[in-house]
Amino acid sequence: MKKIGILFGQERSFPQAFVDRVNQKAVKGVRAEFVKIDKVFQAESPVYAVIIDRISQNVPFYRAYLKNAAMGGTAVINNPFWWSADEKFFNNALAENIGVPVPKTALIPSREHPNDTNENSFSNLIMPFDWDAIFDYTGFPAYMKPFDGGGWKDVYKLRSKEEFFEKHSETQQTVMMLQEEIVFEEYFRCYCIGGKHVRIMPYEPHNPQHLRYIVDGPKPSAALLKTIEKYTLKLNQYLGYDFNTVEFAVRNGVPIAIDFCNPAPDASLESVGAENFEWVIETAANYAIEKALAQEFGKDNLTWGSYIKISATGTALVAGATKPATKAKPTVKQKTTAKKPTK
């Protein structure tokens, strides 16, 4: 029997619906359940053929457990080794290298020294930093946010360098990035599952959580949807994520990738709505079953992105170096036309 497990935290609607959907399909030799852990020994034979990871970013014990399981052949969604290494500033650099538009973004050192360091630990850092060059690059207004993510936590909209220094003083040991504001006409959030299935969803990031997917407006153009789908696939194939979301702010008809390091994206019925919830449950269940049927214990069953594969061969990273995987036709509801700034 191939077991598909889901590892999760406080969320409830997605994990239960996922397990129910997999089991309702009654695929011979495949069953789904909540992951159960009562002990972890090094190099032990794993129990699960596939694990959907929804929480290890917040629980280091789970991340170590998943790496141990992956070594024995569990197909972990998403790859825990890559997820441990990835962060949003790197994502932006990668996107620029593969031809996906992103906001101008600069990396900012932490205001306070990290624990167990002092001024002598920063012999290579020139202070004061070249703040004028950075501010000229991003312009104002700009957004300051943690370089490694965290949703809306510690995100600041800044209108001047004086406001930057005031808010930066509150960030303590967090490494930040400063990013240009994108004033957009349209905004989309896209699920991408398996590097080939895309769900394009009009999205209003400034609404309360439960209203962000309720957006009315004229139908987006086929050309815009095609470009968004292309960029979504390219980003996820290069990064190697099995389950992720990408956000695009459309400025002057050009979709600009704002946020695409969301390997445990919100998938709750209460916030995404019934239609999007149905799509993500059905697609995730089908993909997990596909992975389970192909999985073999004792082998590496993780997804490794094109960036890692290209780097391993010493090949230069070139825009458009890989072809998109076979993909499903994207689906979309209605969009917004109100101009709003990005987060």
C-alpha positions as CSV (number, residue, x, y, z in Angstrom):
1,M,0.0,0.0,0.0
2,K,1.4,3.4,-1.0
3,K,0.6,6.0,1.7
4,I,0.1,9.6,1.0
5,G,0.5,11.8,4.1
6,I,-0.2,15.4,4.7
7,L,1.8,17.3,7.3
8,F,0.0,20.5,8.5
9,G,-0.4,22.9,11.4
10,Q,-3.4,25.1,12.3
11,E,-5.3,24.8,9.0
12,R,-8.2,22.4,8.8
13,S,-10.3,22.7,5.6
14,F,-7.5,21.8,3.1
15,P,-5.9,18.9,4.9
16,Q,-9.2,17.1,5.5
17,A,-10.5,17.7,2.1
18,F,-7.3,16.6,0.5
19,V,-7.3,13.3,2.4
20,D,-11.0,12.7,1.6
21,R,-10.5,13.4,-2.1
22,V,-7.6,11.1,-2.5
23,N,-9.4,8.3,-0.8
24,Q,-12.7,8.9,-2.7
25,K,-10.8,8.2,-5.9
26,A,-10.1,4.7,-4.6
27,V,-6.9,4.2,-6.6
28,K,-5.8,0.6,-6.1
29,G,-2.9,0.5,-3.6
30,V,-3.0,4.2,-2.7
31,R,-4.4,5.7,0.5
32,A,-4.1,9.1,2.2
33,E,-4.0,10.1,5.8
34,F,-2.7,12.7,8.2
35,V,1.0,12.1,8.9
36,K,1.6,10.4,12.2
37,I,5.0,10.7,14.0
38,D,5.9,9.1,17.3
39,K,9.6,8.6,16.9
40,V,12.3,9.4,14.3
41,F,15.5,7.4,13.9
42,Q,18.3,8.3,11.5
43,A,18.2,6.6,8.1
44,E,15.0,4.6,9.0
45,S,12.9,3.2,6.2
46,P,10.1,5.7,5.6
47,V,6.4,4.9,5.9
48,Y,5.0,7.4,3.4
49,A,5.4,7.2,-0.4
50,V,4.4,10.9,-0.6
51,I,4.1,13.7,2.0
52,I,2.5,17.1,1.3
53,D,4.3,19.5,3.5
54,R,2.3,22.5,4.8
55,I,4.1,23.4,8.0
56,S,7.8,22.6,8.2
57,Q,8.8,26.2,7.4
58,N,7.6,27.0,11.0
59,V,8.7,23.7,12.7
60,P,12.4,22.8,12.4
61,F,11.7,19.3,13.8
62,Y,9.4,18.6,10.9
63,R,11.9,19.9,8.3
64,A,14.6,17.5,9.7
65,Y,12.0,14.6,9.7
66,L,11.2,15.3,6.1
67,K,14.8,15.3,5.0
68,N,15.3,12.0,6.7
69,A,12.2,10.6,5.0
70,A,13.3,11.9,1.6
71,M,16.6,10.2,1.9
72,G,14.7,6.9,2.1
73,G,12.6,7.6,-0.9
74,T,9.6,9.6,0.2
75,A,8.5,12.1,-2.4
76,V,8.1,15.3,-0.3
77,I,6.0,18.1,-1.8
78,N,7.9,20.5,-1.7
79,N,11.6,19.4,-1.7
80,P,12.7,20.1,1.9
81,F,16.4,20.6,0.9
82,W,15.6,23.3,-1.7
83,W,12.9,24.9,0.5
84,S,15.5,25.3,3.3
85,A,17.9,27.1,0.9
86,D,15.5,29.3,-0.9
87,E,14.5,32.9,-0.1
88,K,12.7,35.8,-1.8
89,F,15.7,38.0,-2.7
90,F,17.3,35.0,-4.5
91,N,14.0,34.4,-6.3
92,N,14.1,37.9,-7.7
93,A,17.6,37.5,-8.9
94,L,16.7,34.2,-10.6
95,A,13.6,35.7,-12.2
96,E,15.7,38.5,-13.7
97,N,18.2,36.0,-15.1
98,I,15.5,33.9,-16.8
99,G,13.5,36.8,-18.3
100,V,10.6,37.2,-15.9
101,P,10.0,40.9,-15.0
102,V,10.3,41.7,-11.3
103,P,10.5,45.0,-9.2
104,K,13.8,46.6,-8.7
105,T,15.0,45.2,-5.3
106,A,18.0,45.8,-3.1
107,L,19.2,43.7,-0.1
108,I,19.5,45.6,3.2
109,P,21.7,44.4,6.2
110,S,20.0,43.9,9.5
111,R,19.9,46.9,11.7
112,E,21.2,45.0,14.8
113,H,24.1,42.5,14.8
114,P,23.0,38.9,14.8
115,N,23.5,36.9,18.0
116,D,27.1,35.9,18.8
117,T,28.5,38.6,16.4
118,N,29.9,42.1,16.9
119,E,31.3,44.9,14.8
120,N,34.4,42.8,14.1
121,S,32.3,40.2,12.4
122,F,31.5,42.7,9.6
123,S,35.0,43.4,8.2
124,N,33.8,43.3,4.7
125,L,30.7,45.5,5.1
126,I,31.3,49.1,4.2
127,M,29.4,51.5,6.5
128,P,27.7,53.8,6.0
129,F,26.1,51.8,3.2
130,D,25.6,53.5,-0.2
131,W,22.1,54.5,0.7
132,D,21.8,57.2,-2.0
133,A,22.5,54.7,-4.7
134,I,20.0,52.3,-3.3
135,F,17.3,54.9,-3.0
136,D,17.9,56.1,-6.5
137,Y,17.6,52.5,-7.7
138,T,14.3,51.7,-6.1
139,G,12.8,55.1,-5.9
140,F,10.0,56.2,-3.5
141,P,7.4,55.1,-2.5
142,A,9.0,51.7,-1.9
143,Y,8.3,48.6,0.2
144,M,10.6,47.2,2.8
145,K,10.1,43.6,3.7
146,P,12.0,40.6,5.1
147,F,14.3,39.1,2.4
148,D,13.1,35.5,3.2
149,G,9.4,36.1,3.3
150,G,6.8,35.9,6.1
151,G,3.6,37.0,4.4
152,W,2.6,40.5,5.5
153,K,4.6,40.5,8.6
154,D,7.1,43.3,9.0
155,V,6.2,44.9,5.6
156,Y,6.5,48.7,5.5
157,K,5.5,51.2,2.8
158,L,8.0,54.0,2.8
159,R,7.7,57.4,1.1
160,S,11.1,58.9,1.9
161,K,14.6,58.1,3.0
162,E,13.8,59.6,6.4
163,E,10.9,57.2,6.8
164,F,13.2,54.3,5.7
165,F,15.7,55.0,8.5
166,E,12.9,55.4,11.0
167,K,11.3,52.0,10.1
168,H,14.6,50.2,9.6
169,S,15.4,51.0,13.2
170,E,12.5,48.8,14.2
171,T,13.6,45.7,12.3
172,Q,16.2,44.4,14.8
173,Q,18.1,41.4,13.4
174,T,15.9,40.8,10.4
175,V,17.6,41.1,7.0
176,M,15.4,43.2,4.8
177,M,15.0,44.1,1.2
178,L,13.9,47.4,-0.3
179,Q,11.6,47.1,-3.4
180,E,10.2,49.6,-5.8
181,E,6.4,50.2,-5.7
182,I,4.5,48.8,-8.7
183,V,1.3,50.7,-9.3
184,F,-0.9,48.2,-11.0
185,E,-4.0,48.0,-13.1
186,E,-4.6,44.3,-12.5
187,Y,-3.4,41.8,-10.0
188,F,-3.4,38.0,-10.1
189,R,-2.4,35.1,-7.8
190,C,-1.6,31.8,-9.5
191,Y,-1.5,28.3,-8.0
192,C,1.0,26.1,-9.8
193,I,1.0,22.3,-9.0
194,G,3.4,19.8,-10.4
195,G,5.1,22.5,-12.5
196,K,2.4,22.0,-15.1
197,H,-1.1,22.8,-13.7
198,V,-1.9,26.5,-13.3
199,R,-4.9,28.3,-11.8
200,I,-4.9,32.0,-12.5
201,M,-7.0,33.9,-9.9
202,P,-7.8,37.7,-9.9
203,Y,-6.7,38.9,-6.5
204,E,-6.9,42.1,-4.4
205,P,-4.0,42.1,-1.9
206,H,-5.3,45.1,0.0
207,N,-8.7,43.5,0.9
208,P,-9.2,41.6,4.1
209,Q,-8.1,38.0,3.8
210,H,-11.5,36.5,3.2
211,L,-12.3,39.1,0.4
212,R,-9.1,39.0,-1.6
213,Y,-10.4,36.6,-4.2
214,I,-13.7,38.4,-4.6
215,V,-12.9,40.6,-7.6
216,D,-15.2,41.9,-10.3
217,G,-14.3,43.4,-13.6
218,P,-13.9,42.8,-17.3
219,K,-12.4,39.6,-18.6
220,P,-8.6,39.7,-19.0
221,S,-7.1,39.3,-22.4
222,A,-6.0,35.9,-23.7
223,A,-2.6,37.3,-24.4
224,L,-2.1,38.5,-20.8
225,L,-3.3,35.1,-19.5
226,K,-0.9,33.3,-21.8
227,T,2.0,35.4,-20.5
228,I,1.1,35.0,-16.9
229,E,0.8,31.2,-17.4
230,K,4.2,31.1,-19.2
231,Y,5.9,33.1,-16.4
232,T,4.3,31.0,-13.7
233,L,5.5,27.7,-15.2
234,K,9.0,29.0,-15.9
235,L,9.5,30.3,-12.3
236,N,8.2,27.0,-10.7
237,Q,10.2,24.8,-13.1
238,Y,13.4,26.7,-12.4
239,L,12.8,26.7,-8.7
240,G,11.6,23.1,-8.6
241,Y,8.4,23.7,-6.5
242,D,5.6,21.1,-6.8
243,F,3.1,23.3,-5.0
244,N,3.5,27.1,-5.0
245,T,1.8,30.4,-5.8
246,V,3.0,33.3,-7.9
247,E,1.6,36.8,-7.6
248,F,1.7,39.3,-10.5
249,A,1.0,43.0,-10.6
250,V,0.2,44.2,-14.1
251,R,1.6,47.6,-15.0
252,N,1.1,49.0,-18.5
253,G,0.0,45.6,-19.6
254,V,3.2,43.8,-18.4
255,P,2.8,41.2,-15.6
256,I,5.5,41.7,-13.0
257,A,6.2,38.9,-10.5
258,I,5.8,40.3,-7.0
259,D,6.0,37.2,-4.8
260,F,6.7,33.6,-5.8
261,C,8.2,31.9,-2.8
262,N,5.0,30.5,-1.3
263,P,5.6,26.7,-1.0
264,A,2.8,26.4,1.6
265,P,0.3,28.9,0.1
266,D,-3.1,29.6,1.6
267,A,-5.6,27.0,0.4
268,S,-8.4,27.3,3.0
269,L,-12.0,27.3,1.8
270,E,-12.8,30.3,3.9
271,S,-10.3,32.6,2.1
272,V,-9.9,31.3,-1.5
273,G,-13.6,30.5,-2.1
274,A,-15.4,27.4,-3.3
275,E,-14.3,27.4,-6.9
276,N,-10.6,27.9,-6.3
277,F,-10.8,25.4,-3.3
278,E,-12.3,22.7,-5.5
279,W,-9.6,23.2,-8.2
280,V,-6.7,23.0,-5.7
281,I,-8.1,20.0,-3.9
282,E,-8.7,18.0,-7.1
283,T,-5.4,19.0,-8.7
284,A,-3.3,18.4,-5.6
285,A,-5.0,15.0,-5.1
286,N,-4.4,13.9,-8.7
287,Y,-0.8,15.0,-8.5
288,A,-0.1,13.3,-5.2
289,I,-1.5,10.1,-6.6
290,E,0.6,10.5,-9.7
291,K,3.7,10.9,-7.5
292,A,2.8,7.9,-5.3
293,L,2.4,5.6,-8.3
294,A,5.8,6.6,-9.7
295,Q,7.6,6.6,-6.3
296,E,10.2,4.0,-5.4
297,F,11.6,3.5,-1.9
298,G,15.4,3.7,-1.8
299,K,15.6,6.2,-4.6
300,D,15.5,10.0,-4.8
301,N,11.9,11.0,-5.6
302,L,12.2,14.7,-5.0
303,T,11.7,17.4,-7.6
304,W,14.8,19.4,-8.4
305,G,14.4,22.6,-10.4
306,S,16.2,23.6,-13.6
307,Y,18.4,26.1,-11.7
308,I,20.0,23.2,-9.7
309,K,20.2,21.0,-12.7
310,I,21.8,23.7,-14.8
311,S,24.2,24.6,-12.0
312,A,25.3,21.0,-11.6
313,T,26.4,20.8,-15.2
314,G,28.2,24.1,-15.1
315,T,25.9,25.5,-17.8
316,A,25.2,29.3,-17.9
317,L,21.8,30.4,-16.7
318,V,20.1,31.7,-19.8
319,A,16.5,33.0,-20.2
320,G,14.3,30.4,-21.8
321,A,16.9,27.6,-21.4
322,T,14.2,25.1,-20.6
323,K,10.9,24.3,-22.2
324,P,7.7,24.3,-20.2
325,A,6.3,21.0,-19.1
326,T,3.1,19.7,-20.6
327,K,0.5,22.0,-19.0
328,A,-3.1,22.2,-18.3
329,K,-5.2,25.1,-19.7
330,P,-5.3,27.9,-17.1
331,T,-8.6,28.9,-15.6
332,V,-9.6,32.4,-14.5
333,K,-12.5,34.3,-13.0
334,Q,-12.9,38.1,-13.3
335,K,-10.3,40.7,-12.6
336,T,-9.9,44.1,-11.0
337,T,-9.2,47.3,-12.9
338,A,-8.6,49.6,-9.9
339,K,-5.1,51.0,-9.7
340,K,-3.5,50.0,-6.4
341,P,0.1,49.8,-5.1
342,T,1.6,46.4,-4.5
343,K,2.3,45.3,-1.0
